[in-house]
Amino acid sequence: MNTTSLFASLAVAAITIGSLHSLAPDHWVPIAAVARARNWSRARAARVAFICGLGHVTVSVLLGLLALLFGARLFERVGERMVSVAGLLLIGFGVAYAVWGLRGAFAHRLHGHHHHHYDHVHDASRASTWSLFLIYCADPCVAVIPILFAAAPLSTTETIAIVVAYEVATVGAMVSLVAIAYSGAQRFKGKWIERYGDSMAGALIVATGILVAVLDW
């Protein structure tokens, strides 16, 4: 196979892997759930998805580059271990978020209005964004490692193009899926959503984390 055919094949593989692996619920459900619970705008939900996606693919690519330098098997194991931990991190985050939401809901019920202690002092939306970002950074896609190894005969420019194709496909798919889920979630309205939205979002994230943990077992 000449380098032109190799480049085309790897570019298609990178785009395919980037797009398809983003269909997994842990890549978009947590962001969409928090966006609905926090009443974020569509633009903010998309920005958070972009930031989290960028962190996710950057760590994936860094693992791939380190694998090129120090050995594939070692960093494949590191990546697999990080993926297994990511499910537990989602569960932990979901539980904490659900408990925080319940505290806020009961405070609202007792006082008859939103309690400022929950809305402003802890700056929940910002804390949620950075928590999600760190979780997505801890959940790399190890499938990119063999792609980078296969790209070894290619030029630096061609390898970078493959990396960019993977990143654009992954981040683009995540943003698109979050936008679709966000639009669907907006159909659910009511006082019970406003009151218990955070706790329900936390429960959904826990369920997603459990699914990820079981599949990676």
MOLINKA-V437921 format. One line per field, one symbol per residue. ss: DSSP state (2 for helix, 1 for strand, 0 for the rest). phi: phi as a letter, one per 40 degrees, with the letter a starting at -180 (. if undefined). psi: psi as a letter, one per 20 degrees, with the letter a starting at -180 (. if undefined). A space follows every 10 residues. Layout:
ss = ???
phi = ???
psi = ???
This chain:
ss = 0022222222 2222222222 2000222022 2222222000 0222222222 2222222222 2222222222 0222222222 2222222222 2222222222 2222222222 2000022222 2002222222 2222222000 0022222222 2220022222 2222222222 2222222222 2222200000 2222222222 2222222222 2222200
phi = .ccccccccc cccccccdcc cccddccacd ccccdcccfc cdccdccccc cccccccccc cccccccccb hccdcccccc cccccdcccc cccccccccc cccccccccc cgacccdccb dcfdcccccc ccdcccccbc bccccccccc cdcccccccc cccccccccc cccccccccc ccccccccbi cccccbdccc cccccdcccc dcccccc
psi = prhghggggh gggggggggh iiiphiihgg ghghgghjlq rhggghgggg gghggghghg gggghhhhhi pgggihgggh ghghhhghgg gggggghggg ghghghgghh ijrpphhhhg gimhgghggh ggghghhjmr oiiighghgh jhirrgghgh hggggggggg gggggghggg hggghihorr hhghgjgghh gghhhghggg gggghi.
